[in-house]
Amino acid sequence: MISPFLSLFLAFQTASEPKFEAQVIDPNISIGYGMAIGDVDGDGKQDILLADKTEIVWYRNGDWKRHIMVANLTVSDNVCIAARDLDGDGKVEVAVGAQWNPGETSDPEKSGAVFYLHRPADPTQKWTPKPLHHEPTTHRMRWIKTDGKAYLIVVPLHGRGNKNGEGEGVKVMAYEFPENPAADWKYEVIDESMHLTHNLDVIDLGTEEGILLGGKEGVRMISVARGKWKNEPMTISGHGGIGELRLGNLSGENRFITTVEPMHGNSLVVYEGANPTSPSTLSNRILLTDKLKEGHALVTGDFLNLGSEQIAIGWRNPNNQQEIGIKLFIPKNGSFSQFEEVWIDQNGMACEDIQAADLDGDGRLDLIASGRSTKNLKIYWNRSQ
């Protein structure tokens, strides 16, 4: 007869064992630069949106049918997408970045583009792009809600005229979402402190939201209060700068920031004790692995119902072991000072972007990834018990 204590131990072990079932949604994407997750058609289910090379598309939750929103926006590639329900109608608002030309840092006619996509009555039909102001090398964007308003945050890769990471600072832009999106949009520069940036994360600051921005000079915390934007450097400089970054939660109120270092780098790092509300707080740097090659996709979440979040990391080029794919890093006893690493996809995903969402409503976070050289879009259904 098994004792109650052993039964509880076995149940915990089973609950924490990761199991993901891969499903290919699209085997023929071009690059898969960036994804967003949100309800496009208002049916209460989370859909997948993808910024691909020449098309912006969405895949309907359930049958995963592919719908083209816009195509051939600019001469050069699309590069990023942001989707979020801003007005409370249960349907996402969508913005995209295009004209991806990172070698041209000076001429906005030849590099960079930002569009808001006006929704048609039937979202499976073509959407209407509205061009907005932009800086060269537009690279990443996210919607945030803060200070009673909604903003589109757009981050270029370089500053104007920037060469080899030197020159003018990157102009991080905040576009205020207007009551009538067809009207003019107000925008302002909210940071120019970095000379190369790569990604950003929207974070919950309690009553408001803010931004963690990663780049050559490390990590900055950007927020707004009473209409005034402020930004502060965090005590995270990275080794050679920061590429990807995400905020995560350990047990209790303990937080961590996880990063890929340097940009397009080989190292996955955790900074335990990092606190965005107190940027000067010192944190403990923990190297989880240095066996990536062009780490380019990062997400946190409690996939295994452990009470502490785990880290999913994807990279897009074969490493020294000639491997590509996605791994899950699992903290032990509420800290990454000890951890377990588990393959989610070994050699089937040259990961360009990754997202986490509960797509089937079973209360467990699933993973969604787009592959660059593998040219695939996959859902990894969370079957962990």
C-alpha positions as CSV (number, residue, x, y, z in Angstrom):
1,M,0.0,0.0,0.0
2,I,1.4,3.4,-1.0
3,S,1.5,5.9,1.9
4,P,-0.3,9.3,1.5
5,F,3.1,11.1,1.5
6,L,4.5,8.9,-1.3
7,S,1.3,9.4,-3.3
8,L,1.6,13.2,-2.9
9,F,5.3,12.9,-4.0
10,L,4.4,10.8,-7.1
11,A,1.6,13.2,-8.0
12,F,4.0,16.1,-7.8
13,Q,6.5,14.3,-10.0
14,T,3.9,13.5,-12.6
15,A,2.5,17.0,-12.6
16,S,6.0,18.5,-13.2
17,E,6.9,16.2,-16.1
18,P,6.9,18.2,-19.4
19,K,5.1,16.7,-22.3
20,F,4.3,18.7,-25.5
21,E,2.7,17.4,-28.7
22,A,3.8,19.1,-31.9
23,Q,1.3,20.1,-34.7
24,V,2.5,21.7,-37.9
25,I,0.0,24.5,-38.8
26,D,1.8,25.7,-41.9
27,P,4.8,23.9,-43.5
28,N,5.4,26.6,-46.1
29,I,6.1,29.9,-44.4
30,S,8.9,32.1,-45.9
31,I,10.7,33.3,-42.8
32,G,8.3,33.9,-39.9
33,Y,9.8,37.1,-38.6
34,G,7.3,37.7,-35.8
35,M,4.1,36.4,-34.3
36,A,1.3,37.7,-32.1
37,I,-1.5,35.9,-30.4
38,G,-5.1,37.3,-30.0
39,D,-8.7,36.9,-31.0
40,V,-9.1,38.2,-34.5
41,D,-12.7,37.2,-35.3
42,G,-14.3,37.7,-31.9
43,D,-15.2,34.0,-31.3
44,G,-13.5,34.0,-27.9
45,K,-10.6,31.9,-29.0
46,Q,-7.0,32.9,-29.4
47,D,-5.8,33.0,-33.0
48,I,-2.2,33.1,-34.4
49,L,-1.0,36.2,-36.4
50,L,2.2,36.1,-38.4
51,A,4.4,38.7,-40.0
52,D,6.0,36.7,-42.9
53,K,8.3,38.0,-45.6
54,T,5.7,39.5,-48.0
55,E,2.4,38.8,-46.2
56,I,0.7,39.4,-42.9
57,V,-1.6,36.5,-42.2
58,W,-3.7,35.0,-39.4
59,Y,-4.7,31.4,-38.6
60,R,-8.1,30.7,-37.2
61,N,-8.2,28.8,-34.0
62,G,-9.8,25.4,-34.6
63,D,-9.3,24.7,-38.2
64,W,-6.2,26.8,-38.4
65,K,-7.1,28.0,-41.8
66,R,-4.7,30.7,-43.2
67,H,-6.1,34.1,-44.1
68,I,-4.1,36.9,-45.8
69,M,-4.6,40.3,-44.1
70,V,-2.3,42.3,-46.4
71,A,0.4,41.5,-48.9
72,N,3.4,43.4,-50.4
73,L,3.1,46.4,-48.2
74,T,6.7,47.5,-49.1
75,V,9.5,46.6,-51.4
76,S,11.5,45.0,-48.6
77,D,10.2,42.4,-46.0
78,N,7.7,42.7,-43.3
79,V,9.4,42.3,-39.9
80,C,7.1,42.7,-36.9
81,I,3.5,42.6,-35.7
82,A,1.5,43.7,-32.6
83,A,-2.0,42.6,-31.8
84,R,-4.1,43.4,-28.8
85,D,-7.7,44.2,-27.9
86,L,-7.5,47.9,-27.1
87,D,-11.2,49.0,-27.1
88,G,-12.7,46.1,-25.3
89,D,-14.8,44.7,-28.2
90,G,-13.2,41.3,-27.9
91,K,-11.2,41.7,-31.2
92,V,-7.5,42.6,-31.6
93,E,-6.2,45.8,-33.1
94,V,-3.3,45.1,-35.3
95,A,-0.1,47.1,-36.3
96,V,2.8,45.9,-38.4
97,G,6.4,46.9,-39.3
98,A,7.8,46.5,-42.8
99,Q,10.5,47.7,-45.2
100,W,13.1,45.7,-43.3
101,N,16.4,47.1,-44.5
102,P,18.9,47.1,-41.5
103,G,21.8,48.1,-43.7
104,E,20.1,51.5,-44.4
105,T,20.1,53.5,-41.2
106,S,19.6,57.0,-42.6
107,D,16.9,57.1,-45.3
108,P,13.3,56.5,-44.1
109,E,12.1,56.1,-47.7
110,K,14.3,53.1,-48.1
111,S,14.2,51.6,-44.6
112,G,11.5,51.1,-42.1
113,A,7.7,51.4,-42.2
114,V,4.8,51.3,-39.7
115,F,1.2,50.6,-40.5
116,Y,-2.0,50.3,-38.6
117,L,-4.4,47.8,-40.2
118,H,-8.0,48.8,-40.5
119,R,-10.3,45.8,-39.9
120,P,-12.9,44.9,-42.6
121,A,-16.4,43.7,-41.6
122,D,-15.3,40.2,-42.4
123,P,-11.8,39.7,-41.0
124,T,-11.0,36.9,-43.4
125,Q,-11.0,39.6,-46.2
126,K,-8.1,42.0,-46.9
127,W,-7.4,44.7,-44.2
128,T,-6.6,48.3,-45.1
129,P,-3.1,49.6,-44.1
130,K,-2.7,53.1,-42.8
131,P,0.9,54.3,-42.9
132,L,2.3,56.0,-39.8
133,H,5.4,58.0,-39.1
134,H,8.5,55.8,-38.8
135,E,12.2,55.7,-38.3
136,P,14.7,53.7,-40.4
137,T,15.3,50.1,-39.4
138,T,11.9,49.6,-37.7
139,H,12.3,46.2,-36.0
140,R,10.0,45.5,-33.0
141,M,6.6,46.7,-31.7
142,R,4.2,46.1,-28.9
143,W,0.9,47.6,-27.7
144,I,0.7,48.7,-24.0
145,K,-2.0,50.1,-21.9
146,T,-1.0,52.6,-19.3
147,D,-1.9,56.0,-17.7
148,G,-5.4,55.6,-19.0
149,K,-4.4,55.3,-22.7
150,A,-3.1,52.7,-25.2
151,Y,0.1,53.1,-27.1
152,L,2.0,51.4,-29.8
153,I,5.7,51.2,-28.9
154,V,8.0,50.9,-31.9
155,V,11.7,50.2,-31.6
156,P,14.2,50.4,-34.5
157,L,17.3,48.3,-34.6
158,H,19.6,51.3,-35.1
159,G,19.7,55.0,-34.6
160,R,19.7,57.3,-37.6
161,G,23.0,57.1,-39.4
162,N,24.2,54.6,-36.9
163,K,27.2,52.5,-38.0
164,N,28.6,49.5,-36.2
165,G,26.5,50.4,-33.2
166,E,27.8,53.9,-32.9
167,G,26.2,57.3,-33.8
168,E,22.8,58.6,-32.9
169,G,20.7,56.8,-30.3
170,V,17.8,54.6,-31.3
171,K,14.5,56.6,-31.3
172,V,12.0,54.5,-29.3
173,M,8.6,55.8,-30.4
174,A,5.3,55.8,-28.6
175,Y,2.2,56.3,-30.8
176,E,-1.0,57.2,-28.9
177,F,-3.9,55.1,-30.1
178,P,-6.6,57.6,-31.2
179,E,-10.3,57.3,-30.7
180,N,-10.6,57.3,-34.5
181,P,-7.7,55.3,-35.9
182,A,-8.3,56.7,-39.3
183,A,-7.3,60.2,-38.0
184,D,-3.8,61.4,-37.3
185,W,-1.8,59.7,-34.7
186,K,0.2,61.6,-32.0
187,Y,3.7,60.2,-31.4
188,E,6.8,61.1,-29.5
189,V,10.3,59.8,-28.8
190,I,10.4,58.3,-25.4
191,D,14.1,57.1,-25.3
192,E,17.3,57.6,-27.2
193,S,19.8,56.1,-24.8
194,M,20.7,52.9,-26.8
195,H,22.7,52.5,-30.0
196,L,21.5,49.0,-30.9
197,T,18.2,47.4,-29.6
198,H,16.8,44.0,-30.3
199,N,13.6,43.3,-28.3
200,L,11.3,44.5,-25.6
201,D,8.8,43.1,-23.1
202,V,5.6,44.6,-21.8
203,I,5.5,44.2,-18.0
204,D,2.8,44.6,-15.3
205,L,3.7,47.3,-12.8
206,G,0.6,46.8,-10.7
207,T,-1.8,49.6,-11.7
208,E,0.1,50.4,-15.0
209,E,2.2,48.7,-17.6
210,G,5.7,49.4,-18.7
211,I,8.4,48.3,-21.1
212,L,11.7,46.4,-20.6
213,L,14.0,47.3,-23.4
214,G,17.1,45.3,-24.2
215,G,20.1,46.4,-26.4
216,K,23.8,47.2,-26.6
217,E,23.8,49.1,-23.3
218,G,21.9,46.5,-21.4
219,V,18.3,46.8,-20.1
220,R,16.2,49.9,-19.5
221,M,12.8,50.2,-17.7
222,I,10.4,52.6,-19.5
223,S,7.1,53.7,-18.1
224,V,4.7,56.7,-18.1
225,A,2.8,58.5,-15.4
226,R,0.5,61.5,-15.7
227,G,1.5,61.8,-19.4
228,K,5.3,61.9,-18.7
229,W,7.5,59.1,-19.9
230,K,10.5,58.1,-17.9
231,N,13.3,55.6,-18.4
232,E,15.9,54.2,-16.0
233,P,18.8,51.9,-16.6
234,M,18.7,48.6,-14.8
235,T,21.8,47.0,-13.3
236,I,21.9,44.4,-16.2
237,S,24.5,45.2,-18.8
238,G,24.8,41.7,-20.3
239,H,27.9,40.2,-21.7
240,G,28.2,42.0,-25.1
241,G,24.7,43.4,-24.8
242,I,21.2,42.0,-24.6
243,G,19.2,40.4,-27.5
244,E,16.0,38.8,-26.3
245,L,14.6,39.4,-22.8
246,R,11.6,38.5,-20.8
247,L,10.4,39.1,-17.3
248,G,9.4,36.0,-15.2
249,N,8.1,35.1,-11.8
250,L,9.6,32.6,-9.3
251,S,7.8,31.4,-6.2
252,G,6.2,34.1,-4.1
253,E,6.9,37.6,-5.3
254,N,10.4,36.8,-6.5
255,R,11.0,37.9,-10.1
256,F,13.7,37.3,-12.7
257,I,14.7,38.6,-16.1
258,T,16.0,36.2,-18.6
259,T,18.1,37.2,-21.6
260,V,19.9,36.0,-24.7
261,E,23.5,37.4,-24.7
262,P,24.8,39.0,-26.8
263,M,22.4,39.9,-29.6
264,H,21.8,36.8,-31.7
265,G,24.0,35.2,-29.1
266,N,24.8,31.8,-27.7
267,S,24.0,32.3,-24.0
268,L,20.8,32.0,-22.1
269,V,21.0,33.9,-18.8
270,V,18.8,34.5,-15.8
271,Y,19.0,37.5,-13.5
272,E,17.3,36.5,-10.2
273,G,16.2,39.3,-8.0
274,A,15.9,41.8,-10.8
275,N,13.1,44.2,-10.0
276,P,11.7,46.6,-12.7
277,T,10.0,48.7,-10.0
278,S,13.5,49.2,-8.4
279,P,15.9,49.3,-11.4
280,S,19.0,49.9,-9.3
281,T,18.5,46.6,-7.4
282,L,21.4,44.2,-7.8
283,S,20.6,40.8,-9.2
284,N,22.3,37.4,-9.3
285,R,23.5,36.4,-12.8
286,I,23.1,32.7,-13.7
287,L,24.2,31.2,-17.0
288,L,21.9,28.4,-18.0
289,T,23.6,27.4,-21.3
290,D,26.1,28.8,-23.8
291,K,25.3,26.2,-26.4
292,L,22.8,28.2,-28.5
293,K,23.6,29.6,-32.0
294,E,21.7,32.8,-32.8
295,G,19.3,32.6,-29.9
296,H,16.2,34.5,-31.2
297,A,13.1,33.4,-29.4
298,L,12.3,33.6,-25.7
299,V,9.2,33.2,-23.5
300,T,8.4,32.6,-19.9
301,G,5.4,30.9,-18.3
302,D,4.3,28.3,-15.8
303,F,3.8,25.5,-18.3
304,L,4.1,22.8,-15.7
305,N,2.0,24.3,-12.9
306,L,5.0,24.4,-10.5
307,G,4.3,27.8,-9.0
308,S,7.5,29.1,-10.5
309,E,7.8,30.0,-14.2
310,Q,9.9,28.2,-16.7
311,I,11.8,29.5,-19.7
312,A,11.4,28.3,-23.3
313,I,14.3,29.3,-25.6
314,G,14.6,28.8,-29.4
315,W,17.6,29.3,-31.7
316,R,17.7,29.3,-35.5
317,N,21.2,28.1,-36.6
318,P,22.9,24.8,-35.9
319,N,25.1,25.0,-32.8
320,N,28.4,23.2,-32.3
321,Q,26.5,20.0,-31.8
322,Q,24.7,20.7,-35.1
323,E,21.4,21.1,-33.3
324,I,18.6,23.6,-33.7
325,G,15.3,23.7,-31.8
326,I,13.5,24.7,-28.6
327,K,14.4,23.8,-25.0
328,L,12.5,24.3,-21.7
329,F,14.6,25.3,-18.6
330,I,12.9,24.4,-15.3
331,P,14.0,25.9,-12.0
332,K,14.3,23.6,-9.0
333,N,13.1,24.7,-5.5
334,G,12.0,28.1,-6.8
335,S,15.5,29.1,-8.2
336,F,17.5,28.6,-11.3
337,S,20.6,28.0,-9.2
338,Q,19.6,24.4,-10.0
339,F,17.6,23.6,-13.1
340,E,16.6,20.9,-15.6
341,E,16.7,21.4,-19.3
342,V,14.3,19.5,-21.6
343,W,14.0,19.4,-25.4
344,I,10.7,20.6,-26.8
345,D,11.8,20.3,-30.4
346,Q,15.1,18.8,-31.3
347,N,16.2,19.7,-34.9
348,G,12.7,20.4,-36.2
349,M,12.5,24.1,-35.6
350,A,15.0,26.8,-36.7
351,C,13.2,29.2,-34.2
352,E,12.7,32.8,-35.3
353,D,10.0,33.6,-32.8
354,I,8.0,31.9,-30.0
355,Q,4.9,32.7,-28.1
356,A,2.9,31.1,-25.2
357,A,-0.9,31.0,-24.9
358,D,-3.6,28.7,-23.9
359,L,-5.0,27.9,-27.3
360,D,-7.4,25.1,-26.4
361,G,-8.8,26.5,-23.1
362,D,-7.6,23.6,-21.0
363,G,-5.8,25.9,-18.5
364,R,-2.3,25.0,-19.7
365,L,0.0,27.2,-21.7
366,D,0.9,26.0,-25.1
367,L,3.8,27.0,-27.2
368,I,3.7,28.5,-30.7
369,A,6.9,28.8,-32.9
370,S,7.9,30.0,-36.3
371,G,10.9,28.6,-38.1
372,R,13.3,30.5,-40.4
373,S,15.2,27.9,-42.4
374,T,12.8,25.1,-41.5
375,K,10.0,27.3,-42.9
376,N,7.3,26.0,-40.6
377,L,4.8,27.2,-38.0
378,K,4.0,24.8,-35.2
379,I,1.9,24.6,-32.1
380,Y,3.3,22.5,-29.2
381,W,0.2,21.4,-27.3
382,N,0.9,21.2,-23.6
383,R,-0.1,17.7,-22.5
384,S,1.8,17.8,-19.2
385,Q,-0.2,16.3,-16.4
